[in-house]
Amino acid sequence: MSRLGTILLLTAALLFSSTSFAVPFWGEKQSSPVDTPVDHLSPGAWIWGGDDKRGGPLAVIVSLTEQRAYVYRNGILIGVTTISSGREGYETPTGVFTVLQKDKDHRSNLYGNAPMPYQQRLTWDGVALHAGGLPGYPESHGCIHLPSEFARLLFDASNIGMTVVVAQEGQAPVSVVHPGPLSPIDADTGADIDMPMLTSGSSWRWVMDPPTQGPVSMVLSRSDRMIVVYRNGVEIGRSRVELGRPDIMTGTRAYIVEGHFQPPNPRQLSREGDEAHPRTPPMPTWIAIGVPGYEAGQAVPADIVNQVTVPEGFKRKVLPLLEPGTVLVATDAHLTAESSGESLRVIDSVGPRSWLDDVATQRHVGTDR
């Protein structure tokens, strides 16, 4: 063979190799604005509001009914994406899972070395979260396909052991199948939790034995006139609020406590007449966080902060907890679903040895083996 022929054959081989092993990019490259209605997200579109691993436990809800996945940090929604789950005959199982293994550059050993980037394994028989095709309907062999950039962000944010709940209409409460701004699941166990509203005549509530450690986050719903406080993924209080000017700030906005705010000791007392009253700590300074659709801002003016009024008793509970890094998300969305359904079926993740023992009698449902 001539030297030219050899070069041509080598070039063809290299081209074929690079094409065969190239990793596609699926979905949109950038987040949609945070105020985009989730049912308006086209296949491959997603929203990521930002994340900080120090912000509390992470959990994911996958709604097979909606073909969307929701990501919560410390009980608050930080991301949502379109997905593609298992097609007929390869349906993605529902239940409560944990991330068993992570592999940024995973490839299938069953489907022609197909690339499955940012894989997060949920079962040892192949069900996983990973970047993949997003046609707008279920089309995988059992895995949950995510947009490439969203898969990367989630991969970087998560840890081994992260809880993932996969839910479907008729098998889980409505609040889990159609999630909202607050996480309807326990981040540690994946169990669905009630979203108790305040009883008639009650303006606020605080749990009897709240966690004493962990980051604090809050969600304010303008529609519900309600603020909810989380600590380390657990709701510790909620209160009705009054809004002086509901129209002065709309949309989904995020704020963070700025500076080195040190609240006074709440046990310090001031005297009014003959009675001792707990001193209400001062309000800290807030700054706006840049989220998709809104730029980061300067300190939030006092006249904006003062538009929100909460009962004094609730204020005395929450203000001592606020420190630099505390996040508040304000939204126009309602906080809770209207009704609930059956409880989730819990699927225990079996180990590799058990799976290998049963592999001859089980049908493979995953794509990334």
DABELSUL-V678683 format. One record per helix or strand of 2 or more residues. SS is the DSSP state (alpha for helix, beta for strand). FROM is the first residue (numbers start at 0). LEN is the number of residues. Records with the same first field share a line. If there is no record, write none. Layout:
SS->FROM-LEN ; FROM-LEN
//
This chain:
alpha->2-18 ; 37-3 ; 52-3 ; 147-10 ; 173-4 ; 301-4 ; 311-10 ; 351-7
beta->45-3 ; 57-6 ; 67-6 ; 75-7 ; 94-4 ; 100-3 ; 118-3 ; 127-4 ; 143-3 ; 162-5 ; 203-3 ; 215-6 ; 225-6 ; 233-10 ; 252-5 ; 268-4 ; 274-4 ; 285-3 ; 307-3 ; 326-5
//
